[in-house]
């Protein structure tokens, strides 16, 4: 499923994952990413969720090439 920063930030807060401020940075990100879930992020492993959060936070700070499917 494709998720935006707000969705990932909400799940980070629900699980109490990540360093202080990570959920805030992710929530303000305009980027999206794909996670292996049908419709519920609760099934996504915490390590994958944190990786997605770091990617979204990185894209907010320094836009440019990221880890996603090529545009086309």
mmCIF file of the N, C-alpha and C atoms, coordinates in Angstrom:
data_MODEL
# 
_entry.id   MODEL 
# 
loop_
_atom_site.group_PDB 
_atom_site.id 
_atom_site.type_symbol 
_atom_site.label_atom_id 
_atom_site.label_alt_id 
_atom_site.label_comp_id 
_atom_site.label_asym_id 
_atom_site.label_entity_id 
_atom_site.label_seq_id 
_atom_site.pdbx_PDB_ins_code 
_atom_site.Cartn_x 
_atom_site.Cartn_y 
_atom_site.Cartn_z 
_atom_site.occupancy 
_atom_site.B_iso_or_equiv 
_atom_site.pdbx_formal_charge 
_atom_site.auth_seq_id 
_atom_site.auth_comp_id 
_atom_site.auth_asym_id 
_atom_site.auth_atom_id 
_atom_site.pdbx_PDB_model_num 
ATOM 1   N N  . UNK A 1 1  ? 0.829  -1.170 0.000   1.00 0.00 ? 1  UNK A N  1 
ATOM 2   C CA . UNK A 1 1  ? 0.000  0.000  0.000   1.00 0.00 ? 1  UNK A CA 1 
ATOM 3   C C  . UNK A 1 1  ? 0.877  1.236  0.000   1.00 0.00 ? 1  UNK A C  1 
ATOM 4   N N  . UNK A 1 2  ? 0.443  2.257  -0.671  1.00 0.00 ? 2  UNK A N  1 
ATOM 5   C CA . UNK A 1 2  ? 1.156  3.529  -0.706  1.00 0.00 ? 2  UNK A CA 1 
ATOM 6   C C  . UNK A 1 2  ? 0.659  4.373  0.469   1.00 0.00 ? 2  UNK A C  1 
ATOM 7   N N  . UNK A 1 3  ? 1.594  4.888  1.246   1.00 0.00 ? 3  UNK A N  1 
ATOM 8   C CA . UNK A 1 3  ? 1.243  5.679  2.423   1.00 0.00 ? 3  UNK A CA 1 
ATOM 9   C C  . UNK A 1 3  ? 1.950  7.025  2.379   1.00 0.00 ? 3  UNK A C  1 
ATOM 10  N N  . UNK A 1 4  ? 1.329  8.004  3.014   1.00 0.00 ? 4  UNK A N  1 
ATOM 11  C CA . UNK A 1 4  ? 1.941  9.328  3.099   1.00 0.00 ? 4  UNK A CA 1 
ATOM 12  C C  . UNK A 1 4  ? 2.550  9.518  4.494   1.00 0.00 ? 4  UNK A C  1 
ATOM 13  N N  . UNK A 1 5  ? 3.186  10.646 4.672   1.00 0.00 ? 5  UNK A N  1 
ATOM 14  C CA . UNK A 1 5  ? 3.864  10.909 5.936   1.00 0.00 ? 5  UNK A CA 1 
ATOM 15  C C  . UNK A 1 5  ? 2.932  10.943 7.133   1.00 0.00 ? 5  UNK A C  1 
ATOM 16  N N  . UNK A 1 6  ? 1.740  11.491 6.965   1.00 0.00 ? 6  UNK A N  1 
ATOM 17  C CA . UNK A 1 6  ? 0.790  11.565 8.076   1.00 0.00 ? 6  UNK A CA 1 
ATOM 18  C C  . UNK A 1 6  ? 0.372  10.202 8.576   1.00 0.00 ? 6  UNK A C  1 
ATOM 19  N N  . UNK A 1 7  ? 0.171  9.270  7.657   1.00 0.00 ? 7  UNK A N  1 
ATOM 20  C CA . UNK A 1 7  ? -0.229 7.913  8.023   1.00 0.00 ? 7  UNK A CA 1 
ATOM 21  C C  . UNK A 1 7  ? 0.890  7.206  8.775   1.00 0.00 ? 7  UNK A C  1 
ATOM 22  N N  . UNK A 1 8  ? 2.112  7.335  8.276   1.00 0.00 ? 8  UNK A N  1 
ATOM 23  C CA . UNK A 1 8  ? 3.258  6.706  8.943   1.00 0.00 ? 8  UNK A CA 1 
ATOM 24  C C  . UNK A 1 8  ? 3.488  7.353  10.308  1.00 0.00 ? 8  UNK A C  1 
ATOM 25  N N  . UNK A 1 9  ? 3.362  8.670  10.389  1.00 0.00 ? 9  UNK A N  1 
ATOM 26  C CA . UNK A 1 9  ? 3.557  9.367  11.663  1.00 0.00 ? 9  UNK A CA 1 
ATOM 27  C C  . UNK A 1 9  ? 2.534  8.920  12.703  1.00 0.00 ? 9  UNK A C  1 
ATOM 28  N N  . UNK A 1 10 ? 1.293  8.727  12.291  1.00 0.00 ? 10 UNK A N  1 
ATOM 29  C CA . UNK A 1 10 ? 0.260  8.270  13.224  1.00 0.00 ? 10 UNK A CA 1 
ATOM 30  C C  . UNK A 1 10 ? 0.591  6.886  13.776  1.00 0.00 ? 10 UNK A C  1 
ATOM 31  N N  . UNK A 1 11 ? 1.090  6.008  12.909  1.00 0.00 ? 11 UNK A N  1 
ATOM 32  C CA . UNK A 1 11 ? 1.444  4.659  13.373  1.00 0.00 ? 11 UNK A CA 1 
ATOM 33  C C  . UNK A 1 11 ? 2.689  4.698  14.269  1.00 0.00 ? 11 UNK A C  1 
ATOM 34  N N  . UNK A 1 12 ? 3.644  5.569  13.960  1.00 0.00 ? 12 UNK A N  1 
ATOM 35  C CA . UNK A 1 12 ? 4.812  5.718  14.836  1.00 0.00 ? 12 UNK A CA 1 
ATOM 36  C C  . UNK A 1 12 ? 4.377  6.149  16.228  1.00 0.00 ? 12 UNK A C  1 
ATOM 37  N N  . UNK A 1 13 ? 3.471  7.118  16.280  1.00 0.00 ? 13 UNK A N  1 
ATOM 38  C CA . UNK A 1 13 ? 2.991  7.600  17.579  1.00 0.00 ? 13 UNK A CA 1 
ATOM 39  C C  . UNK A 1 13 ? 2.220  6.509  18.310  1.00 0.00 ? 13 UNK A C  1 
ATOM 40  N N  . UNK A 1 14 ? 1.382  5.768  17.587  1.00 0.00 ? 14 UNK A N  1 
ATOM 41  C CA . UNK A 1 14 ? 0.596  4.718  18.217  1.00 0.00 ? 14 UNK A CA 1 
ATOM 42  C C  . UNK A 1 14 ? 1.502  3.665  18.846  1.00 0.00 ? 14 UNK A C  1 
ATOM 43  N N  . UNK A 1 15 ? 2.580  3.307  18.131  1.00 0.00 ? 15 UNK A N  1 
ATOM 44  C CA . UNK A 1 15 ? 3.514  2.289  18.634  1.00 0.00 ? 15 UNK A CA 1 
ATOM 45  C C  . UNK A 1 15 ? 4.600  2.864  19.530  1.00 0.00 ? 15 UNK A C  1 
ATOM 46  N N  . UNK A 1 16 ? 4.683  4.185  19.598  1.00 0.00 ? 16 UNK A N  1 
ATOM 47  C CA . UNK A 1 16 ? 5.738  4.869  20.368  1.00 0.00 ? 16 UNK A CA 1 
ATOM 48  C C  . UNK A 1 16 ? 7.117  4.462  19.877  1.00 0.00 ? 16 UNK A C  1 
ATOM 49  N N  . UNK A 1 17 ? 7.308  4.595  18.560  1.00 0.00 ? 17 UNK A N  1 
ATOM 50  C CA . UNK A 1 17 ? 8.579  4.237  17.928  1.00 0.00 ? 17 UNK A CA 1 
ATOM 51  C C  . UNK A 1 17 ? 9.340  5.475  17.494  1.00 0.00 ? 17 UNK A C  1 
ATOM 52  N N  . UNK A 1 18 ? 10.643 5.339  17.409  1.00 0.00 ? 18 UNK A N  1 
ATOM 53  C CA . UNK A 1 18 ? 11.487 6.391  16.852  1.00 0.00 ? 18 UNK A CA 1 
ATOM 54  C C  . UNK A 1 18 ? 11.962 7.389  17.888  1.00 0.00 ? 18 UNK A C  1 
ATOM 55  N N  . UNK A 1 19 ? 12.885 8.190  17.449  1.00 0.00 ? 19 UNK A N  1 
ATOM 56  C CA . UNK A 1 19 ? 13.426 9.234  18.311  1.00 0.00 ? 19 UNK A CA 1 
ATOM 57  C C  . UNK A 1 19 ? 12.465 10.402 18.402  1.00 0.00 ? 19 UNK A C  1 
ATOM 58  N N  . UNK A 1 20 ? 12.697 11.226 19.390  1.00 0.00 ? 20 UNK A N  1 
ATOM 59  C CA . UNK A 1 20 ? 11.859 12.396 19.595  1.00 0.00 ? 20 UNK A CA 1 
ATOM 60  C C  . UNK A 1 20 ? 11.884 13.281 18.342  1.00 0.00 ? 20 UNK A C  1 
ATOM 61  N N  . UNK A 1 21 ? 10.737 13.663 17.873  1.00 0.00 ? 21 UNK A N  1 
ATOM 62  C CA . UNK A 1 21 ? 10.646 14.554 16.724  1.00 0.00 ? 21 UNK A CA 1 
ATOM 63  C C  . UNK A 1 21 ? 10.528 13.851 15.382  1.00 0.00 ? 21 UNK A C  1 
ATOM 64  N N  . UNK A 1 22 ? 10.791 12.544 15.322  1.00 0.00 ? 22 UNK A N  1 
ATOM 65  C CA . UNK A 1 22 ? 10.720 11.838 14.048  1.00 0.00 ? 22 UNK A CA 1 
ATOM 66  C C  . UNK A 1 22 ? 9.301  11.865 13.488  1.00 0.00 ? 22 UNK A C  1 
ATOM 67  N N  . UNK A 1 23 ? 8.314  11.571 14.319  1.00 0.00 ? 23 UNK A N  1 
ATOM 68  C CA . UNK A 1 23 ? 6.923  11.558 13.853  1.00 0.00 ? 23 UNK A CA 1 
ATOM 69  C C  . UNK A 1 23 ? 6.505  12.941 13.356  1.00 0.00 ? 23 UNK A C  1 
ATOM 70  N N  . UNK A 1 24 ? 6.976  13.989 13.998  1.00 0.00 ? 24 UNK A N  1 
ATOM 71  C CA . UNK A 1 24 ? 6.642  15.348 13.570  1.00 0.00 ? 24 UNK A CA 1 
ATOM 72  C C  . UNK A 1 24 ? 7.236  15.646 12.208  1.00 0.00 ? 24 UNK A C  1 
ATOM 73  N N  . UNK A 1 25 ? 8.497  15.260 11.996  1.00 0.00 ? 25 UNK A N  1 
ATOM 74  C CA . UNK A 1 25 ? 9.137  15.493 10.696  1.00 0.00 ? 25 UNK A CA 1 
ATOM 75  C C  . UNK A 1 25 ? 8.461  14.676 9.601   1.00 0.00 ? 25 UNK A C  1 
ATOM 76  N N  . UNK A 1 26 ? 8.103  13.442 9.926   1.00 0.00 ? 26 UNK A N  1 
ATOM 77  C CA . UNK A 1 26 ? 7.459  12.572 8.945   1.00 0.00 ? 26 UNK A CA 1 
ATOM 78  C C  . UNK A 1 26 ? 6.074  13.109 8.596   1.00 0.00 ? 26 UNK A C  1 
ATOM 79  N N  . UNK A 1 27 ? 5.346  13.586 9.584   1.00 0.00 ? 27 UNK A N  1 
ATOM 80  C CA . UNK A 1 27 ? 3.990  14.089 9.353   1.00 0.00 ? 27 UNK A CA 1 
ATOM 81  C C  . UNK A 1 27 ? 3.987  15.282 8.405   1.00 0.00 ? 27 UNK A C  1 
ATOM 82  N N  . UNK A 1 28 ? 5.043  16.067 8.406   1.00 0.00 ? 28 UNK A N  1 
ATOM 83  C CA . UNK A 1 28 ? 5.098  17.242 7.537   1.00 0.00 ? 28 UNK A CA 1 
ATOM 84  C C  . UNK A 1 28 ? 5.632  16.930 6.144   1.00 0.00 ? 28 UNK A C  1 
ATOM 85  N N  . UNK A 1 29 ? 6.028  15.693 5.911   1.00 0.00 ? 29 UNK A N  1 
ATOM 86  C CA . UNK A 1 29 ? 6.567  15.299 4.611   1.00 0.00 ? 29 UNK A CA 1 
ATOM 87  C C  . UNK A 1 29 ? 5.455  15.223 3.568   1.00 0.00 ? 29 UNK A C  1 
ATOM 88  N N  . UNK A 1 30 ? 5.759  15.679 2.373   1.00 0.00 ? 30 UNK A N  1 
ATOM 89  C CA . UNK A 1 30 ? 4.799  15.599 1.270   1.00 0.00 ? 30 UNK A CA 1 
ATOM 90  C C  . UNK A 1 30 ? 5.036  14.368 0.407   1.00 0.00 ? 30 UNK A C  1 
ATOM 91  N N  . UNK A 1 31 ? 6.057  13.592 0.743   1.00 0.00 ? 31 UNK A N  1 
ATOM 92  C CA . UNK A 1 31 ? 6.402  12.400 -0.034  1.00 0.00 ? 31 UNK A CA 1 
ATOM 93  C C  . UNK A 1 31 ? 5.510  11.218 0.354   1.00 0.00 ? 31 UNK A C  1 
ATOM 94  N N  . UNK A 1 32 ? 5.525  10.188 -0.476  1.00 0.00 ? 32 UNK A N  1 
ATOM 95  C CA . UNK A 1 32 ? 4.833  8.938  -0.181  1.00 0.00 ? 32 UNK A CA 1 
ATOM 96  C C  . UNK A 1 32 ? 5.824  7.791  -0.343  1.00 0.00 ? 32 UNK A C  1 
ATOM 97  N N  . UNK A 1 33 ? 5.464  6.647  0.210   1.00 0.00 ? 33 UNK A N  1 
ATOM 98  C CA . UNK A 1 33 ? 6.279  5.456  0.071   1.00 0.00 ? 33 UNK A CA 1 
ATOM 99  C C  . UNK A 1 33 ? 5.368  4.241  0.079   1.00 0.00 ? 33 UNK A C  1 
ATOM 100 N N  . UNK A 1 34 ? 5.907  3.096  -0.310  1.00 0.00 ? 34 UNK A N  1 
ATOM 101 C CA . UNK A 1 34 ? 5.134  1.867  -0.368  1.00 0.00 ? 34 UNK A CA 1 
ATOM 102 C C  . UNK A 1 34 ? 5.544  0.968  0.779   1.00 0.00 ? 34 UNK A C  1 
ATOM 103 N N  . UNK A 1 35 ? 4.554  0.362  1.435   1.00 0.00 ? 35 UNK A N  1 
ATOM 104 C CA . UNK A 1 35 ? 4.809  -0.610 2.490   1.00 0.00 ? 35 UNK A CA 1 
ATOM 105 C C  . UNK A 1 35 ? 3.992  -1.872 2.221   1.00 0.00 ? 35 UNK A C  1 
ATOM 106 N N  . UNK A 1 36 ? 4.532  -3.035 2.561   1.00 0.00 ? 36 UNK A N  1 
ATOM 107 C CA . UNK A 1 36 ? 3.837  -4.291 2.284   1.00 0.00 ? 36 UNK A CA 1 
ATOM 108 C C  . UNK A 1 36 ? 2.690  -4.543 3.270   1.00 0.00 ? 36 UNK A C  1 
ATOM 109 N N  . UNK A 1 37 ? 1.569  -3.908 3.017   1.00 0.00 ? 37 UNK A N  1 
ATOM 110 C CA . UNK A 1 37 ? 0.379  -4.089 3.851   1.00 0.00 ? 37 UNK A CA 1 
ATOM 111 C C  . UNK A 1 37 ? -0.839 -3.934 2.956   1.00 0.00 ? 37 UNK A C  1 
ATOM 112 N N  . UNK A 1 38 ? -1.910 -4.603 3.304   1.00 0.00 ? 38 UNK A N  1 
ATOM 113 C CA . UNK A 1 38 ? -3.113 -4.510 2.481   1.00 0.00 ? 38 UNK A CA 1 
ATOM 114 C C  . UNK A 1 38 ? -3.884 -3.230 2.783   1.00 0.00 ? 38 UNK A C  1 
ATOM 115 N N  . UNK A 1 39 ? -4.237 -2.989 4.028   1.00 0.00 ? 39 UNK A N  1 
ATOM 116 C CA . UNK A 1 39 ? -4.957 -1.772 4.379   1.00 0.00 ? 39 UNK A CA 1 
ATOM 117 C C  . UNK A 1 39 ? -4.735 -1.360 5.825   1.00 0.00 ? 39 UNK A C  1 
ATOM 118 N N  . UNK A 1 40 ? -3.812 -2.022 6.517   1.00 0.00 ? 40 UNK A N  1 
ATOM 119 C CA . UNK A 1 40 ? -3.603 -1.768 7.926   1.00 0.00 ? 40 UNK A CA 1 
ATOM 120 C C  . UNK A 1 40 ? -2.109 -1.805 8.237   1.00 0.00 ? 40 UNK A C  1 
ATOM 121 N N  . UNK A 1 41 ? -1.572 -0.697 8.701   1.00 0.00 ? 41 UNK A N  1 
ATOM 122 C CA . UNK A 1 41 ? -0.141 -0.636 9.003   1.00 0.00 ? 41 UNK A CA 1 
ATOM 123 C C  . UNK A 1 41 ? 0.246  -1.437 10.246  1.00 0.00 ? 41 UNK A C  1 
ATOM 124 N N  . UNK A 1 42 ? -0.721 -1.904 11.000  1.00 0.00 ? 42 UNK A N  1 
ATOM 125 C CA . UNK A 1 42 ? -0.402 -2.696 12.193  1.00 0.00 ? 42 UNK A CA 1 
ATOM 126 C C  . UNK A 1 42 ? 0.288  -4.004 11.837  1.00 0.00 ? 42 UNK A C  1 
ATOM 127 N N  . UNK A 1 43 ? 0.125  -4.451 10.591  1.00 0.00 ? 43 UNK A N  1 
ATOM 128 C CA . UNK A 1 43 ? 0.755  -5.706 10.172  1.00 0.00 ? 43 UNK A CA 1 
ATOM 129 C C  . UNK A 1 43 ? 2.199  -5.515 9.699   1.00 0.00 ? 43 UNK A C  1 
ATOM 130 N N  . UNK A 1 44 ? 2.641  -4.278 9.556   1.00 0.00 ? 44 UNK A N  1 
ATOM 131 C CA . UNK A 1 44 ? 3.996  -3.978 9.075   1.00 0.00 ? 44 UNK A CA 1 
ATOM 132 C C  . UNK A 1 44 ? 4.976  -4.083 10.245  1.00 0.00 ? 44 UNK A C  1 
ATOM 133 N N  . UNK A 1 45 ? 6.082  -4.778 10.013  1.00 0.00 ? 45 UNK A N  1 
ATOM 134 C CA . UNK A 1 45 ? 7.131  -4.924 11.013  1.00 0.00 ? 45 UNK A CA 1 
ATOM 135 C C  . UNK A 1 45 ? 7.659  -3.551 11.433  1.00 0.00 ? 45 UNK A C  1 
ATOM 136 N N  . UNK A 1 46 ? 8.015  -3.405 12.704  1.00 0.00 ? 46 UNK A N  1 
ATOM 137 C CA . UNK A 1 46 ? 8.461  -2.101 13.202  1.00 0.00 ? 46 UNK A CA 1 
ATOM 138 C C  . UNK A 1 46 ? 9.724  -1.607 12.493  1.00 0.00 ? 46 UNK A C  1 
ATOM 139 N N  . UNK A 1 47 ? 10.611 -2.522 12.104  1.00 0.00 ? 47 UNK A N  1 
ATOM 140 C CA . UNK A 1 47 ? 11.827 -2.100 11.411  1.00 0.00 ? 47 UNK A CA 1 
ATOM 141 C C  . UNK A 1 47 ? 11.515 -1.494 10.045  1.00 0.00 ? 47 UNK A C  1 
ATOM 142 N N  . UNK A 1 48 ? 10.576 -2.104 9.332   1.00 0.00 ? 48 UNK A N  1 
ATOM 143 C CA . UNK A 1 48 ? 10.166 -1.550 8.037   1.00 0.00 ? 48 UNK A CA 1 
ATOM 144 C C  . UNK A 1 48 ? 9.471  -0.204 8.211   1.00 0.00 ? 48 UNK A C  1 
ATOM 145 N N  . UNK A 1 49 ? 8.668  -0.077 9.250   1.00 0.00 ? 49 UNK A N  1 
ATOM 146 C CA . UNK A 1 49 ? 7.983  1.184  9.506   1.00 0.00 ? 49 UNK A CA 1 
ATOM 147 C C  . UNK A 1 49 ? 8.987  2.298  9.807   1.00 0.00 ? 49 UNK A C  1 
ATOM 148 N N  . UNK A 1 50 ? 9.992  1.984  10.619  1.00 0.00 ? 50 UNK A N  1 
ATOM 149 C CA . UNK A 1 50 ? 11.026 2.973  10.926  1.00 0.00 ? 50 UNK A CA 1 
ATOM 150 C C  . UNK A 1 50 ? 11.842 3.336  9.685   1.00 0.00 ? 50 UNK A C  1 
ATOM 151 N N  . UNK A 1 51 ? 12.136 2.355  8.846   1.00 0.00 ? 51 UNK A N  1 
ATOM 152 C CA . UNK A 1 51 ? 12.858 2.629  7.608   1.00 0.00 ? 51 UNK A CA 1 
ATOM 153 C C  . UNK A 1 51 ? 12.047 3.563  6.711   1.00 0.00 ? 51 UNK A C  1 
ATOM 154 N N  . UNK A 1 52 ? 10.757 3.299  6.596   1.00 0.00 ? 52 UNK A N  1 
ATOM 155 C CA . UNK A 1 52 ? 9.886  4.163  5.798   1.00 0.00 ? 52 UNK A CA 1 
ATOM 156 C C  . UNK A 1 52 ? 9.848  5.576  6.383   1.00 0.00 ? 52 UNK A C  1 
ATOM 157 N N  . UNK A 1 53 ? 9.793  5.673  7.704   1.00 0.00 ? 53 UNK A N  1 
ATOM 158 C CA . UNK A 1 53 ? 9.767  6.980  8.362   1.00 0.00 ? 53 UNK A CA 1 
ATOM 159 C C  . UNK A 1 53 ? 11.051 7.755  8.104   1.00 0.00 ? 53 UNK A C  1 
ATOM 160 N N  . UNK A 1 54 ? 12.178 7.064  8.174   1.00 0.00 ? 54 UNK A N  1 
ATOM 161 C CA . UNK A 1 54 ? 13.448 7.739  7.917   1.00 0.00 ? 54 UNK A CA 1 
ATOM 162 C C  . UNK A 1 54 ? 13.538 8.206  6.473   1.00 0.00 ? 54 UNK A C  1 
ATOM 163 N N  . UNK A 1 55 ? 13.025 7.410  5.558   1.00 0.00 ? 55 UNK A N  1 
ATOM 164 C CA . UNK A 1 55 ? 13.009 7.807  4.149   1.00 0.00 ? 55 UNK A CA 1 
ATOM 165 C C  . UNK A 1 55 ? 12.134 9.040  3.952   1.00 0.00 ? 55 UNK A C  1 
ATOM 166 N N  . UNK A 1 56 ? 10.950 9.038  4.538   1.00 0.00 ? 56 UNK A N  1 
ATOM 167 C CA . UNK A 1 56 ? 10.059 10.184 4.395   1.00 0.00 ? 56 UNK A CA 1 
ATOM 168 C C  . UNK A 1 56 ? 10.644 11.429 5.046   1.00 0.00 ? 56 UNK A C  1 
ATOM 169 N N  . UNK A 1 57 ? 11.286 11.291 6.192   1.00 0.00 ? 57 UNK A N  1 
ATOM 170 C CA . UNK A 1 57 ? 11.921 12.434 6.857   1.00 0.00 ? 57 UNK A CA 1 
ATOM 171 C C  . UNK A 1 57 ? 13.085 12.947 6.019   1.00 0.00 ? 57 UNK A C  1 
ATOM 172 N N  . UNK A 1 58 ? 13.834 12.044 5.399   1.00 0.00 ? 58 UNK A N  1 
ATOM 173 C CA . UNK A 1 58 ? 14.955 12.436 4.547   1.00 0.00 ? 58 UNK A CA 1 
ATOM 174 C C  . UNK A 1 58 ? 14.450 13.203 3.329   1.00 0.00 ? 58 UNK A C  1 
ATOM 175 N N  . UNK A 1 59 ? 13.367 12.725 2.723   1.00 0.00 ? 59 UNK A N  1 
ATOM 176 C CA . UNK A 1 59 ? 12.823 13.391 1.544   1.00 0.00 ? 59 UNK A CA 1 
ATOM 177 C C  . UNK A 1 59 ? 12.322 14.781 1.869   1.00 0.00 ? 59 UNK A C  1 
ATOM 178 N N  . UNK A 1 60 ? 11.880 15.010 3.089   1.00 0.00 ? 60 UNK A N  1 
ATOM 179 C CA . UNK A 1 60 ? 11.420 16.340 3.477   1.00 0.00 ? 60 UNK A CA 1 
ATOM 180 C C  . UNK A 1 60 ? 12.602 17.288 3.629   1.00 0.00 ? 60 UNK A C  1 
ATOM 181 N N  . UNK A 1 61 ? 13.715 16.779 4.135   1.00 0.00 ? 61 UNK A N  1 
ATOM 182 C CA . UNK A 1 61 ? 14.894 17.614 4.349   1.00 0.00 ? 61 UNK A CA 1 
ATOM 183 C C  . UNK A 1 61 ? 15.637 17.911 3.060   1.00 0.00 ? 61 UNK A C  1 
ATOM 184 N N  . UNK A 1 62 ? 15.862 16.892 2.266   1.00 0.00 ? 62 UNK A N  1 
ATOM 185 C CA . UNK A 1 62 ? 16.707 17.033 1.083   1.00 0.00 ? 62 UNK A CA 1 
ATOM 186 C C  . UNK A 1 62 ? 16.051 16.340 -0.102  1.00 0.00 ? 62 UNK A C  1 
ATOM 187 N N  . UNK A 1 63 ? 15.156 17.027 -0.782  1.00 0.00 ? 63 UNK A N  1 
ATOM 188 C CA . UNK A 1 63 ? 14.505 16.385 -1.916  1.00 0.00 ? 63 UNK A CA 1 
ATOM 189 C C  . UNK A 1 63 ? 15.521 15.958 -2.973  1.00 0.00 ? 63 UNK A C  1 
ATOM 190 N N  . UNK A 1 64 ? 15.223 14.894 -3.624  1.00 0.00 ? 64 UNK A N  1 
ATOM 191 C CA . UNK A 1 64 ? 16.120 14.373 -4.647  1.00 0.00 ? 64 UNK A CA 1 
ATOM 192 C C  . UNK A 1 64 ? 15.823 12.912 -4.853  1.00 0.00 ? 64 UNK A C  1 
ATOM 193 N N  . UNK A 1 65 ? 16.710 12.201 -5.470  1.00 0.00 ? 65 UNK A N  1 
ATOM 194 C CA . UNK A 1 65 ? 16.474 10.781 -5.702  1.00 0.00 ? 65 UNK A CA 1 
ATOM 195 C C  . UNK A 1 65 ? 16.292 10.034 -4.395  1.00 0.00 ? 65 UNK A C  1 
ATOM 196 N N  . UNK A 1 66 ? 15.322 9.161  -4.341  1.00 0.00 ? 66 UNK A N  1 
ATOM 197 C CA . UNK A 1 66 ? 15.056 8.388  -3.137  1.00 0.00 ? 66 UNK A CA 1 
ATOM 198 C C  . UNK A 1 66 ? 14.940 6.923  -3.469  1.00 0.00 ? 66 UNK A C  1 
ATOM 199 N N  . UNK A 1 67 ? 14.398 6.156  -2.558  1.00 0.00 ? 67 UNK A N  1 
ATOM 200 C CA . UNK A 1 67 ? 14.234 4.722  -2.766  1.00 0.00 ? 67 UNK A CA 1 
ATOM 201 C C  . UNK A 1 67 ? 12.805 4.448  -3.158  1.00 0.00 ? 67 UNK A C  1 
ATOM 202 N N  . UNK A 1 68 ? 12.466 4.607  -4.333  1.00 0.00 ? 68 UNK A N  1 
ATOM 203 C CA . UNK A 1 68 ? 11.107 4.334  -4.761  1.00 0.00 ? 68 UNK A CA 1 
ATOM 204 C C  . UNK A 1 68 ? 11.116 3.905  -6.204  1.00 0.00 ? 68 UNK A C  1 
ATOM 205 N N  . UNK A 1 69 ? 9.952  3.549  -6.702  1.00 0.00 ? 69 UNK A N  1 
ATOM 206 C CA . UNK A 1 69 ? 9.901  3.164  -8.104  1.00 0.00 ? 69 UNK A CA 1 
ATOM 207 C C  . UNK A 1 69 ? 10.191 4.361  -8.992  1.00 0.00 ? 69 UNK A C  1 
ATOM 208 N N  . UNK A 1 70 ? 10.819 4.154  -10.114 1.00 0.00 ? 70 UNK A N  1 
ATOM 209 C CA . UNK A 1 70 ? 11.118 5.274  -11.003 1.00 0.00 ? 70 UNK A CA 1 
ATOM 210 C C  . UNK A 1 70 ? 9.836  5.900  -11.540 1.00 0.00 ? 70 UNK A C  1 
ATOM 211 N N  . UNK A 1 71 ? 9.880  7.199  -11.739 1.00 0.00 ? 71 UNK A N  1 
ATOM 212 C CA . UNK A 1 71 ? 8.732  7.868  -12.350 1.00 0.00 ? 71 UNK A CA 1 
ATOM 213 C C  . UNK A 1 71 ? 8.629  7.454  -13.803 1.00 0.00 ? 71 UNK A C  1 
ATOM 214 N N  . UNK A 1 72 ? 7.416  7.293  -14.262 1.00 0.00 ? 72 UNK A N  1 
ATOM 215 C CA . UNK A 1 72 ? 7.342  6.887  -15.652 1.00 0.00 ? 72 UNK A CA 1 
ATOM 216 C C  . UNK A 1 72 ? 6.006  6.769  -16.195 1.00 0.00 ? 72 UNK A C  1 
# 
